[in-house]
Amino acid sequence: MTMVGRPPVRLVVVDSSLLDVDMHNFNFARGVVRDGPKLGLAPRMVIPRRAAGRLADAIGASAVLSMSVDDLLMHDGLSWRIADAIDGGAMLADDLEALDGPDAIDGAVMLLPTATAREILGLALTIERGPRPLAVVLGFHELKTGETEQRSTNQALGLLRYATNRLRRVFPAERILASATTGPLAKRLAGVLNHTVRLWPHPMWYDLAAPAPDPAGPAADGRATIAVLGGTRRDKGGELLVDIARHAQPLAARARLLVQLMPRSHGREGNPIAEGLADDPLVVVRRGMLPESALLHHCGTVDAILLPYEPDEYRERASGIFALAVAMGRPVIVSDGTWMAERLREGAATGLIVAVHAAFAYARAMAAIVDDRARFLEAAALRAASWRERENGVQHLATMIRVLSEAGVWPAGHMGSSG
């Protein structure tokens, strides 16, 4: 796509959760900075002050936000969410006002890619002081509240609704766009926010780095490799991994389980997962963060990706590792009752759905993949291009522009033709 005769539309991206270069949202930020101008956008990234300096340098970000997603204003189990949204929102409004005064926001598209009640309320307070954006775009990837029902006592849901109500009070509702990365999440959020929430393409770029061998990774040893990438948090099934490996030990002569252990998973005090996997003939451990080039290499060379995620945690939630695996043509092993399982059922991805969320069941799925890996890999490769073309960051931004155009918000004639 090319620009014709008009200055770019300013896009101010506010992301309180962007802290380092090893996160999914860093991939999004880099992609926006690289490809936004091709779509008629002039991006400006606004991130926390405590973000790594290398991150700010890499994307030319303004590190001005007083709070990050990891900061707490009040260590109180009953009221921390209220303090985060109300007091934190006021702090964020001051931070935005200090950027360049009203000119920083006037006429810009304000994008909150991982929108929180604090960010939404902070933007509402900023607009209340005078600046008038062109539009506000709210992006959602998850809705973790600790409760499954929409109750008046649920602070997380109530604060999201309150912040959105405050935003609609000072800014036209038709100029507020909300998107989600999965259909179930979009449906649930529409009720929570009392606002239209659309399903947009997955906001991930697959070509920001060239795949390159992992210098800290284990050498190939001739066995098939099934990998657990992206860490071993509880919601990602980390507590099952030791038992999965134990049940799958009969595969050790012809397969191995490559497990990426993140720094927080192997502190000085030791870690049950690391200890449980030690000396297992099936397991090879890769400790620490993966450079993007190494992550792409692993996703493009392993025989399958194991994603034993907790169904309750990923029923409405997408997975970046899953998206990357499918885009790179890898079979996946996923838990039933998740967004990932539905992608397999609709034919968008290749692999196995594990009906019982138990270690022995994942071990059986691993054996099935190893027994027929050539067929699985061939089928996965056939679906990769379709996924990459449909579920990517450029399509995500293009969808935003299209919806803004349909709403009469995007400047008429601003976009050129595709070519």
N, C-alpha and C positions, 0 to 999 in steps of 0.2 A: 504494500500500500504506500502511496506517496502523497505528500502534502501539496495542495495547490493554492497559492496566493494568499494564505492567511497565517497569522502567527499561531504558534501552538497554544493549546489550552493548558493552563497550569494545573498540575495534579500534585496536591500536597498529601503525602502518605504519612499518617501518624500511627506508629506501631510501638506500644509500650513493652511488647514482648520480644522485640528484636535486640538481642544482647551479644551474640557472638556469631562467628562465621560457620558454625557447624549445625545450624538450625534450618528447618524447612522454610521459615520466613525469610532467611537470608537468600535462599534460592529465589523466592518471589521478588525480593527487593532488587537483586541483581538483574533479574529478568525485566522488571519494570524500567530500571535505569537504561538497560541496553535497548529494549524494543519499544518502549513508550514513545520515543520521538518518531519512530517509523509510523506510528498510528496517530500522530498529531498531538502528542502529549509532551509537556515539559515537566518531568517529575522532580519532586523535592522530597527527600526522605527525612522524617523527623523521628528521632529515637531517644532512648534514655541517656542521661549523662554518664551512667555507670557502664554503658555499653563498651565493649572492647575497642580500643583505638584503631586496631587494624580493620574493624568492621566499618567504622565511620569513614576511614580513608578509602576503603574499597568501593563504597557507593556514594561518596561525597555527601554524607548525611550531616544534618544539623543535630548534634547531640545536646538537646536542651531540656528534655523532659525530666522533671524532678523525681518522678516515681517510675519504676518498672513494674512489670507484672509480678515480680518476686518480692516486692517491698510491701511491708505492712505498716500502717499508721497506728494500729491499735491491736495489741496482743490480747484479745478478748474473744472467746468462742462465740458469744452471743451477738457481738456488735461489730466485728472487724469488717464485715462486708459493707455495713452502713458507712463506716468511716472511710473505707476505700472508695466508695462511690461518691459520697457527698463531699467530704474534705478533700479527697484525692481529685475529684472533678474540679473543684475550685482551684487547686494547685495547677492542674493541667491547663485550665483557662488562662491563668497568669503566664504559664510557659508559652502558650500559643500567642498571646498578646505581645510577648517580648520578642517574638521572632523578628518581624520588621514592622510592627504596628499593624493596623488594619489592612495594609496593602498585601500582607502575606497571604491573606485568606480571601479578600474581596475578589470575586470573579473566578475563583479557583474551584476545581472539583476536589472536595475533601474526602479522602479514602481512609477508612479505618479497616484494614484487612483482617484483623483479629479483634473485632469490636467487643468492648466490655462496657458495663454500666458506667464506669468511671470515665472512659473516653467519650462515650455518647453524651453524658451529662456535661463534661468539660467543654465539648464542642457547642452544646446548647448555651452554656453560660458565655462562651466567647461570642457567639452570634448575637446574643442578647445585648452585648456591649456595643454592637454597631456593624462589624464586618458582615458582608453578605456574600457567601459562596455562590458559585453557579449551581452546585448540587452537592449532596452528601451521600456517600456510598458506604454501607455497612456490610462487612464480610464476616461470616460465621463458619467455624469449622467444628465446633462442639458446643454442647450445653451441659456442663457438669454441675449439678446442683445438689447431689446427694439424695434427691427425691425423684420419683417417677411421675408423681401426680402434680397437677397445677393447683396449688393451694395458696390461700391468702397468707399463710404463715411461712411460705418459702421465700426467704429473703432474696436469694439469687434471682428468682423469676420476678419477684416484685420490683426489685431495683432496676432490672432491665426494662420492665414496663414503664416504671416511673421516669427513667432517663429518656426513653423514647417519647413519652408524653411531653416531657419538657422540651425536647427537640422540636416536636410538631407544633408546640405552642409558639415558637419563635421563627419557624422556618416552614415553608409550604410542604405538606405531606407528599405532593406529587413530585417534588424534587428530592425526596429521600428514597434511595434505592437500598434494598436489603437482599443479600444473596447468601446461599449456603452451598456446601460442597456435596451434600447428599439430599435426596428427595425426602426421606423421613425427617431429617433435621429441618428442612425448609417448612414442612408441614407443621411440625411442633412449634417452631419459632413464630410462624404466622399467628398462632393463637396466643403465644406469650406476648408478642409485641403489639398485637392488634394491628398488623401491618402486612402488606403483601411481601412475601419472601420468595425469591425465585431460585431455582436450581441453575447454577452456572457451571461451565467446564472447570475441571480441576486446575487450580492455579499453580502449576508446576512446569518448570523448564527442564528439558532433558539434554540440552546441548550447550550448557554454559561452561563445560569443561570437557576435555577429551579423555576418554578412558585410558588409564595407565596402571600398570601393575602396582600393587600395594607394597611399598618397601618394608613395611612392618608386618606384612601378612605371612601366614605359613606357606611354604612351598608346596606345589602340587606333588602328590605322591601316587598318582595313578588311580586313586579311588574316586567314585562319584562324590560330589560335594553338595550337601543340603545346608543352607545358611540361615542363621538367625541374625539379622542386621537391624541396626537402629536402637540397640539396647535391650535390656531385660527387665524393664519395669514390671510391677505387678499387673497393671492393666494390659500389658503385652504378653502375659502368660509366663513371666519370669519364674514364678513359684513352681511351675510345672516342669521346667527344663531339666532339672536333675533326674526326675522320674522318667521323663520322656527318653533321655539318654540311656537310662538303665534298661528300660523296656526295649530299646532299639539296639542294644549291644550286639545281638547276633548279626547285625549288618556290618560290624566293624571291619571285617576282612575285605569288603568291597565298597564300603561307603564311609564317609566321615561327616560329622556335624560341626560346622564352623560357627562359633558363637562369638559375637562382638560384645565384649564387656566394657561398658562405659566407665569413666573414672569414678563416678559416684557409686559404682557397683563393686569396687574393690579397694576400699579404704584401708587404713592401717589396722583397723579392728578386725579385718577379715570379712568375708561375705559368704553366707550359706550357699549361694549359687556357685561362686568361684570354687569354694571348698568342695562342694558336691561334684563338680565337674572335673576336679583335679584327678589325674591318673586314669581317667576313663579312656579306653583304647579307641572309642568312637569319636571323641571330642577333640577339636583343636580350637584354641582360644585366640582371639585377636583382641588385644587390650587397647582401649583408648578410642579417640575420635578418628573417623576416617576422612581424609581429604576427599573432596567431591570426585576427583579423578579416580581414586581408589574405590569409592562406593560404586561408581559406574562400572569399573572393571569387574568387581565382584558380581554385580547384578547381571553383567553380560557374559560371565563365564561359569558360574555355578550351575548345577543341574536343577535346583529348585530352591524356593524360598519358603521357610517355615514361619507361619504367622499364627501361633496358638493363642490369639488374643481373647480376652474375656468378652463373651458375647454381650453382656449387659453394658460394657463400656464402649463397644464398637457397633452397636445396633444402628445408631444414627450417625456415626462418626467415620469419616474416610481415613485412609492410611496412606501416607506419602511413600512408605517403603513398598506397599502393594502397588501403587500407581507406577512407581519406578520399575518394579519387577515386570509388570505387564508390558510396559513400554519397551523394555529391553528383551522381551520374548522369553521370559522365564516362567515355568509352571509354579504354581503357588499351592500351599497347603493351608487352608483357612478353617476357622471355627464356624459352625452353623449358627444362624441367628444374627449374623453380622452383615453390614453393608457389603463387605467383600464377598461373602457367599452369594449374595444376590447378583453380583456382577458375573460370577461363574455361571449361575443359572440362566442368565440372559444371553450367555455366549460371548461376553466381552473379554473374558479371560479364560485361561486353561489351568487345570489343576484338580485338586480333590477337596471336597467339603467334608469336614469331620463332624459327624452328627452328635457324638458324645464328647463333651469337653473334659477329656480325661487323658492321662499320659499314655496309656496303652493304645488308645485310639489314634493318637498322633503318630506313635511308633509304627502302627500298622500302615498308616498312610505313607510314611516315609519308605517303608518296604515296597509298597505298591509302585511308588514313583521310581525307585531304584530298579525294580524288576522290569519296568517298561519305559525307561527314561528316554529312549530315542523317539518313541511315539509321542510322549508328552512334550518333549522339546520341539518337535516338528509342528505340533498343533499350536503351541504357544507362539512360535515364530510367525505363524500365519496371522495371528491376531495383533501382533505388536504395532504394525504401521497404522492400523485403524485406530487403535487407542491413542497413539502419539498425535495423530492428526486431529482427533476430536477433543481429547482431554489434555489441554496444555495452557500455559500462561498467556500466550498471544490470543488464543480463542477466548480466554477469560476477559482480557481487556477489550477485545473486539465486541464481546457481548455487552459489556458495560456501556460502550459507546453506542451500540445499536439501541439499547433500552433507553438511554438518554435521548437519542434522536427521536425515538417513537414517542417519548414524553414531551417533545418539543423543547428540550433543554439544550441539547448539543447545538452549537452554532451551525446554521444552515449552510450547506455547501462546503463545510470545513474539510471533509475527508475527500481524498482523491479516489481514483479507481484502483482496484487490486491489480497487481501485475508483477 
